[in-house]
């Protein structure tokens, strides 16, 4: 356990512990995103990857297909 030299130190540590508990109690619980939003995000991510791949392919072919 912590070694306190005075009553003030003990009270200060107790107040900090109480404040920490109050802050943790005030946090909102984590709510995961809905399935539709996750599907949309992965779809957009895939489209961006396809676009980048096609862009590099176009550069590699010097603008001609």
Buried (B, 14 or more C-beta within 10 A) or exposed (E): EEEEEEEEEEEEEEEEEEEEEEEEEEEEEEEEEEEEEEEEEEEEEEEEEEEEEEEEEEEEEEEEE
